[in-house]
Structures are given as structure tokens and as C-alpha cells.
Amino acid sequence: MSALETPTTMSDAPQGSPPRARAAAGRPPGERSLAASPSTWFVWAGMAAFLVFLLGIIVAVVVDSFGRQWFDTWLPLEWTTEWYASSWDRFDLTHVVGVTVGVALAVVVLSVLIGVPAAYLLARRNFPGKRLVNVLFLLPILMPPITFGIPLATVMYSFGLGRSVIAVILVNLVPSVPFVILTMTPFIEQINPAIESAARMCGAGMRQVFTRILAPLLVPGILAASILVLVRTVGMFELTFLVSGPQSDTLVVAIYRAMTSAGGGEARQLVSAMAVMYTATMLVMLVAALRFVNPTQLVAQVKEARDD
Amino acid sequence: MTAVADRPARSTASLRHRLAERGVDSSLWLMVPALVFALALFVYPFSYGIGLTFQPSVATQEQWGGGILANYVAFFRDPFVFDSIWITMRLALPAALFNVLASIPVAMVLRRRFRFKRFMTSVLVLPITLGTVLTAQGLLIFAGRQGWLNRFLIATGLVDQPVQLVNNYTGVMFSLIITGFPFAFLLVSSYLSGIDPSLDSAARTLGAGWWQRFRRITLPLLAPGLATTFILTFVLAFSVFPSARLVGDAMGSTRVMSLMAFRAFGEQNDYAMASTIALMMGVVELIVVAVVLAWRSLLYKGSTGGKG
């Protein structure tokens, strides 16, 4: 399905080359540009406004994190880098970053291990109850995280797992596994089933088909899914916040706690420094992700898988 | 799988083969980890949570009455909790609608070929990595009373004194647009790329103007995709939590449902009430999603594109 669809997506046919537009007899030449021009400018103005806001937000945080005595002026009066060192110590970021990286990697590995085989079956086979299974894997993505997060956190606490790193990992798996399944299904559909059949004919068992045939072919898809899950997990606030404690906070939750801690929160610059470090990490991951996946295409494929 | 059909075996193999014909064979084991995961981390906690809503705390029972339904009585009778539905809707619906409608023209403009296309797409997608917490910090600094935005507005003489843009409804709205728009844009542009451009060219050949082509060709094909985008953007905006607390007015105009659920969970330790609010949150969201889906089912969903 998606394999068939790809050429259409890729072709991106040129929109009305000028010669043909002129050849349309009877129409005033250049009709298109006249009609579309004001609206196009309007759209560009809107985009510019959005970008100004975006840039303002990012730059404001960066400037704040390097500045001292920034009150009623355009820029801070002094510049310093000490906020980074002090926020690193103040919030014990060595520990926080360690937890964040550990949780993210564990979630990625587990959700790939659980999700890819399931995605394979959902992409290739028909079996009784397939629709039900599909719905089951769709629900955690469609529901507000808080809706299943609060009962889940309650269960975690009643099992004595509350505020532990294990709970943070488990909670983050809930939206990640369905996400891996949704992302991987189109990748698996693109592999020619004849290759698997050939391997079977040559006497390969299910496990060999998986390790020798599918896994190598799926490496790009697995990489894409892993990076997306990594970004999502590092950025996931609601679920982590519900079960984490001082010893198991990830970076986002630590920033939130610093912003809302009793007594008006920590010094703003400390939070800004932490936020800059967070964004830099996310940015690196996004750039890596964009190297492996074309976002527009990916969503289209995910969408098709979702509709089945 | 097909060759098996004409073999009249009646041994134990027969059952296995007949099952295999229906798609039940040993490879279904691949689904087991994912199913175990879904049952243990999603189905069980969720049903547990539903059960919990019928076990109100003694305090709730005494205050609101209603026996095992005390939590629901409290939810519907307590205006402080119940009004949070409208507060959430007043934020999430306009934000989702704006994000979807604004991404149509942007996606159409960015669909044409121009020099910085890939760069522009990446920049528009960038805020996905920022996450709500950083966006909140940035908004507080950028749009705060002494921020650049207010300084600019005063410097240009548009306003006399700083405008209150954060710690209220506007602040949360900004944050929802900044984090939600890139997502809507990604989806809409992928739906748009699924529409065959030759349809547009054909309409142009027949003399259709810019507005006619959009109204009669693009919009009907895009509408199902727009409905899906609206749903997914709405889900994101509906579960707004950190920004409602950080850039909003947490006890006033942005007292959203997720905040109320977390208040019951984290601050009052009333897990039953928290589960009730969380569950009602899911119900309210599902109602909106169902309405949009019902409308979507009336739309044209042919093979000509739109991928809705």
C-alpha cells in the first residue's frame, strides 16, 4: 500500500509551468500570480510572525542563561557562564542526566524488542482478533496521557514501585510500544514477502528469518523508530512526572520542579541554563532524526497504518 | 498456507492446519510480548482505575453523598472541578482549530518549489523538540512584563504600558499554538502531498480560478485528513498540563482538567477522585473525537488522494 503510494508522494509535480499558463487561450496571462500573490504574502507574514515568536523564545532563554542583572533593559548588563556550573551543582544534574539517558535507552531497547515482532505480525498476517489488537495499540496514543497515567501511577505506587527508575521506564513504555508498532508497520510492508518465502524454502526457521533476513532490512526503520522514541521519552513530561521522585526525575521533570518549587521557584537563570542544556540535547537528536527520516513522509505512512 | 487445503488429514495435524489457514500458527508467539505488555501496563491499570472510581474515600462520601458513586457526584456537583471541563474546552478547541486552519495555507505555500524549502520545513518542525516546559520558560521571559515583546510594543508606541501576556489565558494559548502548530503542519502537508497535482492542473486547464480550485478540488479531498489532524491536535491540546501551570493562571482561567486530576492525585492523595477526573477527561475527549469522526465519515474518501 505505502510502497504504491510512494511515487505519488515523491513526484511533487511542478505547479503549472509558465509556458503552459500562457498557452491557456482566453485567460489573461499571469492570472495565477495576480490572484495568489496577496494571500501568499499574508501566509509569509504569518510564518514570519511565528518564527519571530519562536526565535524570541529560544534566544530569550539563551540570553537569560548567560546574563546577569537583566531587568529593565534590552540585554543583560553583564555576561557570565557561571549559571551553568551552579545549576549543574544545584540540581545534581550529573545524576539527573544519567537517569534521563538510562531511562531513554532502556525504553528504546525494550519498546523495539516488544514492538517490532508485533508490528511484523500486524503488517503481514491476518488472524482472529486483529482489529481488537489494533485498537488496543491505538488507544494509548489517542487517550490523554493523564487518563491512563493516573491509574497506572496508582498501580505503580501500590506495588511499591513509586518514585523508582523502573516505574519511570515502565510508564514510558506505554505510549512508546504502540508508537514503534505504528512507525514500523509501513517499513515492514515495504519489504518484499518473496524474500522471506525464499528463506523459508531454504529451510530457515522463524527465528532465522527474523535475525538473518528481516533485521538487516529493517535497520533504517528501527533506527528511525528508535530516534523518535528517544526524543519522545526525553521530552515526555506528564507520565514521568506522575511516578518519578527526587531520585528518578528526568531532565524535563527536574526543570518543571525547579520552576514550581515552593517559595517562587529557583533563580530564573538557573532554570534557563538547565533548559538550554535540555534543548541542545533535543536539537542534536532531532538533527540526527531528520537525517534518517523525512518527517512529512513518515507521518503519511504512519497515517496509513493508523487507518486500517 | 494454501497448499494445505486439499490434504484430507484427520490427525492432530488437521487442527493445526485448519488453524493455520485462519492465520493462527506458532508465529503468533511474536505477538505475546506486546500483548502481555498491553495487558499489564494498559488494560489492567485502566480497569483498576475504573474500579477505583467506585471506591470513594470516606471524606468524599460524607461531603457529597451518593454511596459508591460519590466521586461522580462530587465531579458533577463541585463547580470548582466541573467547570474545568469548559475551561479546558475553551483552550483546546480554539487552539486545535487555529492550528489546523493556519497550517492549510502554510502547507500549500511550502508545497511549491523554492530555494529554502527544506530549511523552512525543518524550522517549522523545530518546536516539537522544545517541549512544553522550555516553551513556558521562554514565554515567561520573552513575553513577560519586561520581556522583548512588551519592550518592542512600547518602543513602537503600540501600547503605553506592558501588556499582560503570560500567567493568563493568552499565555497558555501561545504555548499551545507554538507546540501544536508544527504537528498540525506536518500532518496537513503530508495529506496535501497525497493529492494528485494533476487534478489541480486539470481544473486550471478548464479555467478554474485560484479560489475555485481550492474550494472545489483541494478542500474536499483534504477534508478527511483535516478531520484527522484536528483530532490529533485536539488530543495534544486537551491534555495540556505543564503550560497551564507555568504560563497560565493555574487556579483561575486556565484551571484545566489535567491540573485538577493531578491536584487530587499529588496534593490530596485521593487516588479514587483523581482516577475519576482522569476518566472523565478521557470521556470528554472521546466525545469530541467521536463527533469529529462522525462528521468525517460523511466526507468523500475516494482513491484520488487526501489519504484521509
Interface residues (C-beta under 8 A of the other chain):
Chain A: E5 T8 T9 S11 D12 A13 P14 Q15 G16 A21 A24 G26 R27 E31 R32 A35 A36 S39 T40 F42 V43 W44 G46 M47 F50 L51 F53 L54 G56 I57 I58 A60 V61 D64 F71 D72 W74 L113 I114 G115 P117 A118 Y120 L121 R125 N126 F127 P128 V133 L136 F137 L139 P140 L142 M143 P144 P145 I146 T147 F148 G149 I150 P151 L152 A153 T154 V155 Y157 L170 V171 L173 V174 V177 I181 M206 V231 G235 F237 E238 L242 V252 I255 Y256 M259 T260 R268 V271 S272 A275 Y278 T279 M282 L283 M285 L286 L290 P295 T296 Q297 V299 A300 K303 E304
Chain B: R22 G23 V24 S26 S27 L28 L30 M31 P33 A34 L35 F37 A38 L41 F42 V43 Y44 P45 F46 Y48 G49 I50 L52 A102 P105 V106 M108 V109 R111 R112 R113 M120 T121 S122 V123 L124 V125 L126 P127 I128 T129 L130 G131 T132 V133 L134 T135 A136 Q137 G138 L139 L140 I141 F142 A143 Q146 G147 W148 L149 R151 F174 I178 F181 L186 L187 S189 S190 Y191 S193 G194 D196 P197 S198 D200 S201 R204 T205 G207 G209 W210 W211 G225 T228 I231 V235 F238 S239 F241 P242 R245 L246 M257 S258 A261 F262 F265 G266 Y271 A274 S275 I277 A278 L279 M281 G282 E285 V289 G305 K307
